[in-house]
């Protein structure tokens, strides 16, 4: 029995040690192979990509000391075997028909000693790389080449860099090659790990079809995107989009067809409201004219050869707001309150309005598919809809398997695609903090695979956190090669390739990070179970709370120690550059967390001892950002000196990373990050609020140089602090006859062009306004109120008179002869509102108050304020400018 067991064990051991025969491509510092690309074709984009893939392969070989030549098939040397890329004649003669595939399928095949790597490569006839005229392309061969380099040549596609330029044309040339003809390779992004030899199985014969046909947030196409399965949207899979505001532009139809637009509960049409931009418009979705115009736009695209067309779904329930009789009957409820609007959305009735259009398409063009989004007012469940039309592909909004579970009992004859809430940029903790763990994202990929999602669009974008989020991005992409893979092994693969000798510290660094953010990733994150106002977005569970709950002082200290250890141990320039990026992102988070903890200390004990370090920390945080961006406001973050292809914070504006404005689903405006530290240091919190007025000879107009030499006074929130992101300042001058007040207000609540004009003494207080309270001496306690909006002909004035019990009564019949003008500094645009300043200018004759010229040294009581729709800021803290107990002083 013992002999039999011994023999069995030896036999098993022998079986383990027998390897399949291998074909050596390169070893011992040389390769007998040549890389063979097809002779020139009619599609320059394909030729260029195959040449770039060959050059990348050549670079990988040469990094390991293996010299290899690139030749076109017609010039191939017969005495040397080849690695054939693409649809060469040799590929076709050996029975590989790549043209039969409309996806990223590729083949590996050994024929004798020749190696074929081929997939379907063709130019997209419609879609282009974002922001360029360079066509997108289906590049199955390039995907195969990238996977070959990863599996057999030690290449790792680690980081998404910012260099899109080499993948698009500059005039009539490509910017992908160095002057010596070699490929420009960012070795911080694409790592060439050392291999002793490059070998493949001697009988290699493989066809590989990636899980996804597309996975995208924008139309980019790079080696990293292709290698990591982040394929772009090609037109045969996803064509153009039909949007409501483009099909029914208000400028064209508002006058003659107001019925196309939603009817408000007040009886106005939405086209008569100042909604800002056409994309904000609200429509009567069941109106026949509206339906006809949308259908005609679809037909235009069909006539151009498109087969898959998206009809857009609007945000903020814009298609559920009409109160006309037809809409009220269609939805079964009015839209006079948010509860009713939400009830319309929850009912799923909006689907039927879409189906009126898609059914017309199906009858006339049965081969055409329409993509519709499952969103706020288009829910999907068996309670809402049992079966979708045969020509409707439903884009399912999801973040986990939970979102697919709710689809049980619903039939999708045309299939589904994905609208994924993975990496969004609008998580509660902010856009530039890691959003998902590798474990979470691995489960997302498994959910897509198990639910047969073949293409998916991200709601938001990857790339906000290119360093600290890199392991999750890497697991995301690599899991799409094989959803059954071990995500932990992939994570370790990333750390080893990216950090070399510092991998142990960095693996621990990322393990700590992912442990800290797991509850955010899996519970509080976008579209997760607690993504609601009850939990993650309640009043005190705001963005600041999320940052503090994850990035505690103890975690920050431990993570900083690990990162510092890695930085000290690193010697390789590429590893140092990667650590530098991570250091920038980590310090951004660490210092932000420190600020919030210091703010808590000051809130509990508002002393100077607590305020000073808080203000210093805020300024230090901003200074870091200013250095990286080379400026403030709309300055963009610059390429890193040790990584020219990388810019921190996705290359966005300084103001974005500085969180100067509310992000979608985020709350930053009123955090201490936006305190006006300059005003605080200047003493606004202890200011006596007394202005000594300079006299000028000539009347100072709104743009007069006389204002340049006058000191400014800052406003602060009522009962609170001064804020730099809505900075409001005032200057005061006088001449012989009048008082002049000039107020500058940053970031109006609406573009002034979108505000309604007001008649004199109209109700200006429903819109943003500035106001003055003026109490001359010997006026019997009267205080005059003067106010205006940033619109023409806007003015309001009144006088408050005290009675015997010192209670004020307002008289709106008082009208002064004062003048008001305003101006704006920047033109209206989709993204310019936060940087716009509107300037209010008042000329107030002293005679308005029955006074002649004030005597030298005379003191008037005074206050000024700005109401930014629900946010009231004053020069002197008070209930309002007519609060006689809290007035500052003007000294003449």
MIVOTOR-498271 format. One line per 4 residues: for each residue x, y, z of C-alpha. Coordinates in steps of 0.02 Angstrom, whole numbers. Example, Ala and Ser with C-alpha at 12.3 -4.5 7.8 and 13.67 -1.06 7.14 Angstrom:
615:-225:390  684:-53:357 .
***
This chain:
0:0:0  143:120:45  229:84:-123  67:122:-215 .
47:288:-124  227:335:-158  208:292:-343  47:394:-351 .
130:544:-272  279:535:-389  164:523:-539  66:677:-481 .
228:773:-453  288:728:-626  125:790:-700  146:957:-613 .
324:982:-675  285:944:-857  254:1110:-947  167:1135:-1110 .
291:1169:-1248  336:1352:-1262  381:1460:-1409  521:1583:-1366 .
492:1756:-1437  639:1840:-1349  774:1790:-1224  957:1816:-1182 .
956:1995:-1245  892:1960:-1419  740:1916:-1524  737:1833:-1694 .
564:1906:-1726  503:2056:-1822  340:2150:-1792  237:2147:-1950 .
100:2273:-1985  -15:2279:-2137  32:2376:-2290  -50:2546:-2299 .
-241:2542:-2302  -373:2669:-2346  -402:2711:-2163  -260:2818:-2097 .
-328:2810:-1919  -312:2620:-1918  -139:2625:-1996  -81:2748:-1865 .
-151:2647:-1719  -71:2486:-1782  96:2577:-1801  79:2647:-1624 .
37:2473:-1558  191:2403:-1647  298:2543:-1575  231:2509:-1400 .
274:2325:-1420  447:2373:-1484  473:2486:-1332  423:2345:-1213 .
546:2226:-1296  688:2352:-1296  659:2399:-1113  707:2219:-1076 .
857:2221:-1195  772:2134:-1343  797:2226:-1506  656:2201:-1631 .
615:2282:-1797  448:2342:-1867  409:2310:-2049  260:2320:-2164 .
204:2151:-2227  271:2182:-2403  445:2210:-2333  449:2064:-2211 .
612:1967:-2209  574:1786:-2253  710:1713:-2143  639:1788:-1983 .
472:1743:-1902  347:1881:-1870  223:1946:-1744  82:1995:-1861 .
-29:2137:-1804  -198:2163:-1885  -281:2101:-2043  -123:2059:-2138 .
-127:1945:-2289  -47:1810:-2181  -188:1829:-2053  -321:1809:-2187 .
-236:1660:-2269  -240:1571:-2102  -427:1580:-2086  -449:1723:-1963 .
-599:1829:-2016  -590:1981:-1905  -721:2076:-2005  -858:1964:-1937 .
-843:2048:-1766  -921:2215:-1720  -842:2214:-1547  -667:2210:-1472 .
-640:2023:-1503  -461:1976:-1546  -364:1819:-1592  -195:1746:-1544 .
-138:1608:-1660  29:1520:-1684  64:1459:-1860  231:1371:-1860 .
337:1502:-1775  232:1648:-1833  118:1736:-1707  -42:1821:-1760 .
-126:1954:-1653  -280:2019:-1742  -452:2094:-1715  -569:2201:-1816 .
-494:2374:-1844  -601:2506:-1929  -635:2691:-1922  -799:2749:-1847 .
-897:2842:-1980  -977:2967:-1860  -903:2980:-1685  -741:3070:-1646 .
-623:3089:-1499  -695:3219:-1381  -651:3396:-1431  -564:3344:-1593 .
-601:3294:-1771  -501:3133:-1751  -615:2984:-1781  -642:2852:-1650 .
-606:2675:-1708  -642:2495:-1667  -468:2429:-1627  -478:2244:-1587 .
-296:2217:-1635  -237:2355:-1519  -335:2277:-1376  -254:2109:-1417 .
-81:2188:-1424  -105:2274:-1255  -163:2111:-1175  -16:2018:-1253 .
106:2143:-1178  25:2126:-1007  15:1936:-1009  183:1896:-1087 .
296:2050:-1083  273:2123:-908  184:2283:-963  63:2361:-838 .
-60:2499:-883  -64:2581:-712  -118:2763:-712  -231:2869:-820 .
-126:3015:-872  -186:3179:-948  -98:3165:-1116  -236:3142:-1244 .
-138:3240:-1375  -36:3096:-1443  -194:3003:-1491  -268:3139:-1600 .
-210:3232:-1753  -124:3400:-1747  -163:3472:-1916  -109:3336:-2037 .
9:3244:-1920  8:3137:-1764  97:3191:-1607  134:3014:-1549 .
315:2995:-1600  483:3064:-1548  602:3139:-1675  694:2972:-1689 .
530:2885:-1736  505:2798:-1570  339:2807:-1479  313:2936:-1343 .
284:2828:-1189  239:2894:-1017  327:2765:-909  243:2832:-751 .
76:2781:-828  131:2626:-925  259:2524:-829  380:2403:-911 .
417:2278:-774  573:2171:-807  557:1999:-886  698:1877:-925 .
614:1811:-1080  454:1824:-1180  374:1657:-1217  201:1599:-1270 .
123:1425:-1277  182:1336:-1434  3:1288:-1479  -73:1457:-1436 .
-241:1474:-1523  -358:1592:-1432  -510:1698:-1470  -550:1825:-1334 .
-708:1932:-1326  -701:2066:-1191  -849:2075:-1072  -893:2252:-1126 .
-920:2331:-1295  -901:2502:-1217  -870:2576:-1046  -851:2764:-1049 .
-888:2936:-982  -819:3032:-1130  -757:2988:-1303  -573:2956:-1264 .
-464:2824:-1345  -290:2790:-1275  -181:2638:-1242  -231:2645:-1059 .
-417:2654:-1098  -408:2512:-1223  -298:2401:-1114  -413:2428:-965 .
-575:2396:-1063  -634:2576:-1054  -690:2571:-1234  -769:2725:-1315 .
-947:2734:-1382  -945:2688:-1567  -1088:2743:-1677  -1149:2569:-1724 .
-1181:2539:-1539  -1233:2712:-1481  -1274:2849:-1603  -1324:3029:-1577 .
-1435:3104:-1444  -1600:3193:-1474  -1622:3326:-1341  -1781:3422:-1305 .
-1704:3595:-1303  -1619:3567:-1471  -1775:3495:-1552  -1889:3629:-1476 .
-1780:3783:-1446  -1875:3916:-1347  -1808:4056:-1456  -1893:3977:-1607 .
-2058:3918:-1535  -2098:4021:-1379  -2189:4161:-1468  -2299:4061:-1587 .
-2314:3899:-1491  -2312:3935:-1304  -2417:3776:-1282  -2259:3675:-1314 .
-2193:3728:-1145  -2249:3678:-970  -2392:3773:-891  -2352:3829:-714 .
-2478:3827:-573  -2484:4018:-588  -2543:4002:-768  -2379:4053:-851 .
-2286:3954:-983  -2110:3898:-943  -2044:3991:-1095  -2096:4153:-1008 .
-1993:4111:-855  -1811:4160:-847  -1738:3987:-820  -1560:4030:-867 .
-1520:3915:-1013  -1619:3816:-1141  -1565:3654:-1058  -1666:3707:-905 .
-1828:3721:-1005  -1985:3627:-953  -2097:3553:-1088  -2274:3491:-1110 .
-2220:3314:-1148  -2387:3252:-1216  -2419:3399:-1332  -2435:3333:-1511 .
-2325:3471:-1581  -2189:3429:-1457  -2201:3244:-1498  -2194:3281:-1685 .
-2037:3388:-1669  -1947:3255:-1566  -1996:3121:-1693  -1932:3229:-1837 .
-1762:3246:-1751  -1753:3057:-1736  -1796:3039:-1920  -1656:3159:-1969 .
-1530:3046:-1883  -1603:2891:-1962  -1586:2972:-2133  -1400:2995:-2093 .
-1384:2808:-2068  -1395:2797:-1879  -1472:2639:-1807  -1462:2669:-1619 .
-1522:2838:-1558  -1544:2909:-1383  -1691:3018:-1333  -1635:3119:-1184 .
-1716:3116:-1013  -1714:3285:-927  -1652:3318:-752  -1753:3392:-608 .
-1919:3319:-667  -1929:3447:-807  -2049:3339:-907  -2167:3315:-759 .
-2206:3497:-720  -2343:3546:-842  -2515:3586:-770  -2612:3591:-932 .
-2772:3488:-935  -2697:3357:-1050  -2545:3329:-937  -2650:3327:-780 .
-2760:3194:-858  -2612:3097:-926  -2521:3090:-759  -2680:3081:-655 .
-2619:3220:-540  -2579:3405:-545  -2401:3472:-530  -2429:3613:-407 .
-2306:3556:-273  -2145:3458:-264  -2239:3313:-186  -2355:3306:-336 .
-2211:3323:-459  -2118:3181:-373  -2277:3077:-373  -2288:3100:-561 .
-2109:3040:-578  -2132:2892:-462  -2285:2835:-559  -2182:2794:-713 .
-2313:2871:-825  -2178:2971:-916  -2125:2810:-1002  -2290:2810:-1097 .
-2252:2984:-1166  -2085:2920:-1231  -2168:2765:-1303  -2282:2874:-1409 .
-2125:2927:-1501  -2037:2758:-1503  -2192:2670:-1570  -2196:2787:-1720 .
-2013:2746:-1750  -2044:2558:-1736  -2184:2557:-1862  -2085:2649:-1995 .
-1906:2595:-1951  -1915:2425:-1864  -1727:2402:-1872  -1691:2560:-1771 .
-1667:2551:-1583  -1704:2694:-1462  -1607:2711:-1299  -1704:2780:-1150 .
-1632:2816:-979  -1701:2745:-816  -1687:2901:-708  -1778:3010:-582 .
-1947:3012:-668  -1927:2853:-769  -1916:2717:-635  -1908:2533:-680 .
-1993:2397:-579  -2130:2270:-606  -2249:2388:-515  -2222:2520:-648 .
-2197:2423:-809  -2201:2239:-856  -2124:2242:-1030  -2033:2369:-1136 .
-2062:2392:-1322  -1958:2286:-1440  -1861:2436:-1506  -1818:2514:-1337 .
-1649:2482:-1254  -1662:2535:-1072  -1512:2620:-995  -1519:2559:-814 .
-1455:2675:-679  -1356:2570:-556  -1219:2565:-426  -1229:2385:-368 .
-1320:2220:-390  -1461:2292:-282  -1513:2400:-428  -1526:2251:-544 .
-1627:2154:-416  -1770:2279:-431  -1786:2234:-616  -1858:2064:-575 .
-2021:2034:-669  -1983:2162:-806  -1950:2106:-985  -1823:2195:-1096 .
-1842:2124:-1273  -1707:2241:-1343  -1593:2219:-1192  -1518:2342:-1069 .
-1363:2448:-1054  -1291:2536:-904  -1290:2709:-829  -1171:2677:-688 .
-1146:2773:-527  -969:2714:-494  -844:2856:-510  -949:3013:-518 .
-862:3166:-450  -1017:3215:-351  -1006:3105:-197  -1051:3191:-35 .
-871:3200:25  -818:3300:-127  -754:3271:-303  -570:3253:-262 .
-578:3118:-128  -575:2930:-165  -752:2872:-195  -749:2681:-209 .
-649:2536:-140  -575:2404:-257  -687:2273:-174  -843:2375:-211 .
-794:2405:-391  -755:2220:-417  -934:2181:-365  -997:2311:-489 .
-907:2224:-632  -978:2056:-578  -1152:2133:-576  -1130:2201:-752 .
-1070:2033:-816  -1205:1930:-731  -1342:2047:-794  -1276:2046:-972 .
-1236:2232:-978  -1132:2249:-1136  -1101:2434:-1130  -1108:2561:-992 .
-1093:2748:-975  -1032:2827:-814  -1136:2964:-734  -989:3077:-699 .
-809:3038:-739  -657:2943:-686  -497:3040:-660  -539:3162:-521 .
-420:3066:-405  -291:2988:-520  -171:2939:-382  -264:2883:-227 .
-407:2808:-329  -288:2721:-451  -298:2547:-371  -488:2549:-386 .
-476:2608:-567  -352:2467:-600  -461:2333:-521  -610:2403:-617 .
-524:2384:-784  -438:2218:-752  -595:2137:-683  -676:2172:-850 .
-546:2053:-925  -614:1917:-812  -756:1954:-689  -715:1795:-594 .
-538:1854:-556  -474:1884:-379  -481:2072:-352  -355:2061:-210 .
-226:1982:-326  -258:2119:-453  -237:2251:-317  -71:2173:-264 .
-18:2166:-447  -48:2353:-458  50:2394:-300  198:2287:-350 .
209:2361:-525  177:2540:-473  286:2552:-318  426:2424:-334 .
530:2418:-176  404:2529:-86  258:2413:-124  244:2347:57 .
218:2523:126  100:2573:-13  -3:2415:-2  -28:2451:182 .
-65:2633:140  -203:2582:21  -270:2448:137  -292:2581:272 .
-373:2700:148  -497:2571:85  -541:2518:262  -579:2700:305 .
-687:2737:154  -779:2569:145  -936:2631:232  -940:2782:118 .
-909:2677:-37  -1038:2544:4  -1168:2636:107  -1162:2826:95 .
-1093:2835:-82  -1187:2890:-237  -1342:2783:-266  -1302:2669:-120 .
-1429:2625:18  -1398:2783:120  -1388:2902:-29  -1535:3005:32 .
-1580:3153:139  -1620:3044:288  -1442:2980:304  -1300:3046:199 .
-1376:3214:154  -1468:3264:311  -1435:3436:385  -1285:3387:490 .
-1228:3238:386  -1156:3360:261  -998:3356:157  -890:3413:303 .
-958:3272:412  -914:3141:281  -736:3206:266  -710:3205:454 .
-787:3033:479  -667:2952:356  -508:3054:374  -486:3057:562 .
-328:3129:640  -272:2954:689  -294:2885:513  -209:3036:435 .
-58:3016:550  -38:2830:512  -63:2852:324  58:2998:321 .
190:2892:407  172:2753:278  179:2873:131  331:2962:205 .
419:2795:227  386:2752:45  449:2923:-12  611:2900:84 .
640:2725:16  600:2763:-166  746:2779:-286  666:2750:-457 .
613:2916:-538  449:2842:-602  402:2778:-429  447:2946:-354 .
334:3034:-478  188:2920:-436  215:2949:-250  222:3136:-283 .
48:3132:-361  -19:3032:-214  64:3152:-92  -25:3300:-173 .
-194:3216:-160  -164:3149:15  -107:3318:83  -259:3400:4 .
-371:3281:102  -267:3279:261  -260:3468:273  -444:3485:233 .
-485:3365:375  -372:3463:492  -465:3622:448  -633:3545:489 .
-573:3475:656  -501:3646:700  -666:3725:652  -755:3609:773 .
-637:3665:911  -673:3848:870  -861:3817:860  -860:3743:1036 .
-743:3878:1101  -739:4031:987  -580:4105:1056  -434:4188:969 .
-325:4042:1022  -435:3927:920  -468:4047:777  -288:4088:733 .
-230:3909:693  -391:3880:596  -365:4033:486  -181:3986:461 .
-232:3811:407  -360:3877:282  -231:3992:204  -101:3853:197 .
-224:3738:107  -265:3872:-20  -81:3914:-45  -44:3733:-93 .
-180:3741:-226  -124:3910:-290  54:3846:-314  -8:3694:-411 .
-124:3798:-521  -9:3947:-543  -150:4062:-493  -327:4067:-426 .
-506:4070:-492  -508:3991:-666  -323:3949:-671  -303:3766:-719 .
-189:3646:-628  -22:3632:-715  75:3477:-770  187:3406:-634 .
373:3440:-655  416:3256:-633  265:3195:-731  227:3313:-876 .
83:3205:-936  -8:3219:-769  -100:3364:-691  -177:3350:-517 .
-363:3369:-486  -401:3314:-664  -327:3475:-730  -481:3570:-671 .
-493:3750:-616  -419:3809:-453  -593:3864:-396  -658:3686:-417 .
-527:3603:-307  -540:3748:-185  -724:3701:-166  -775:3882:-181 .
-950:3837:-238  -1082:3707:-203  -1053:3549:-302  -1197:3440:-357 .
-1258:3352:-197  -1120:3437:-96  -1116:3576:31  -963:3689:33 .
-1025:3868:21  -1047:3893:207  -902:3790:272  -750:3878:341 .
-655:3832:183  -738:3983:105  -711:4105:246  -635:4269:191 .
-475:4250:292  -409:4415:227  -558:4506:301  -541:4407:463 .
-357:4454:478  -404:4635:439  -515:4634:594  -692:4622:526 .
-746:4525:680  -695:4668:795  -720:4815:674  -799:4973:748 .
-890:5000:582  -847:5181:559  -804:5252:388  -721:5420:367 .
-784:5480:200  -667:5557:72  -730:5710:-22  -706:5723:-210 .
-731:5872:-324  -813:5783:-471  -954:5658:-457  -876:5483:-457 .
-965:5374:-585  -974:5186:-571  -806:5168:-662  -721:5323:-595 .
-538:5311:-547  -583:5401:-387  -640:5235:-314  -466:5159:-333 .
-393:5253:-185  -538:5221:-66  -523:5084:64  -656:4950:54 .
-764:4876:190  -818:4694:188  -987:4617:226  -1014:4459:326 .
-1158:4339:350  -1288:4396:474  -1231:4326:640  -1088:4236:554 .
-925:4254:460  -866:4340:300  -858:4224:149  -738:4243:4 .
-841:4145:-123  -983:4273:-110  -869:4416:-63  -963:4579:-46 .
-872:4743:-21  -920:4926:-10  -838:5094:-40  -911:5265:4 .
-872:5438:-66  -955:5610:-63  -952:5773:-156  -1035:5938:-112 .
-1209:5879:-151  -1220:5691:-136  -1168:5531:-51  -1100:5392:-164 .
-1102:5208:-118  -1024:5072:-226  -1055:4889:-180  -972:4743:-270 .
-1056:4573:-254  -969:4414:-311  -1069:4266:-375  -1249:4325:-399 .
-1382:4199:-354  -1440:4206:-536  -1365:4286:-689  -1431:4465:-686 .
-1492:4438:-865  -1610:4305:-796  -1688:4415:-664  -1857:4496:-692 .
-1865:4682:-714  -1954:4776:-576  -2050:4938:-582  -2007:5072:-452 .
-2060:5017:-279  -2105:4846:-348  -2072:4689:-248  -1886:4681:-281 .
-1855:4574:-129  -1893:4407:-215  -1729:4424:-309  -1552:4466:-260 .
-1535:4646:-202  -1426:4766:-106  -1495:4894:14  -1442:5041:119 .
-1507:5106:285  -1470:5291:314  -1510:5389:473  -1458:5573:461 .
-1436:5669:624  -1580:5772:687  -1701:5671:578  -1812:5628:724 .
-1757:5447:723  -1809:5420:544  -1710:5292:443  -1717:5287:254 .
-1713:5123:159  -1647:5118:-20  -1633:4955:-118  -1610:4888:-295 .
-1585:4730:-398  -1456:4710:-536  -1588:4749:-669  -1636:4906:-760 .
-1767:5019:-679  -1756:4926:-515  -1773:5037:-363  -1860:5036:-197 .
-1863:5169:-63  -1957:5203:96  -1937:5289:262  -1960:5213:434 .
-2026:5329:570  -2027:5287:756  -2187:5308:857  -2197:5357:1039 .
-2149:5181:1091  -2002:5186:971  -2083:5059:854  -2043:5090:670 .
-2177:5113:538  -2131:5103:354  -2194:5232:231  -2170:5169:52 .
-2240:5330:-21  -2077:5420:13  -1979:5436:-148  -1806:5509:-160 .
-1715:5578:-311  -1571:5456:-291  -1495:5368:-440  -1445:5186:-464 .
-1339:5100:-595  -1259:4930:-604  -1137:4833:-711  -1069:4656:-725 .
-888:4608:-754  -903:4447:-855  -1023:4392:-991  -1156:4264:-951 .
-1104:4086:-985  -1141:3909:-924  -995:3911:-802  -963:4096:-770 .
-1088:4131:-633  -970:4098:-485  -841:4218:-557  -963:4357:-600 .
-968:4516:-497  -1109:4639:-509  -1073:4816:-453  -1209:4927:-381 .
-1185:5116:-385  -1293:5238:-288  -1294:5427:-295  -1400:5494:-152 .
-1424:5682:-143  -1417:5752:32  -1571:5849:-15  -1669:5685:-18 .
-1665:5693:171  -1701:5880:183  -1519:5918:225  -1390:6032:151 .
-1205:5988:146  -1153:5891:303  -1031:5984:412  -853:5922:434 .
-850:5794:574  -1036:5764:565  -1088:5583:593  -1230:5492:508 .
-1290:5321:561  -1282:5195:419  -1287:5013:366  -1282:4916:203 .
-1326:4738:156  -1340:4613:17  -1474:4480:7  -1418:4336:-102 .
-1589:4251:-99  -1594:4176:75  -1419:4229:123  -1409:4399:205 .
-1241:4487:221  -1212:4654:307  -1078:4782:338  -1131:4797:521 .
-1209:4642:596  -1395:4671:625  -1568:4604:592  -1576:4719:442 .
-1516:4887:379  -1658:4976:469  -1613:4902:637  -1580:5064:731 .
-1492:4972:872  -1355:4909:757  -1300:5047:640  -1123:5094:595 .
-1062:5271:567  -1018:5380:419  -905:5522:470  -903:5672:352 .
***
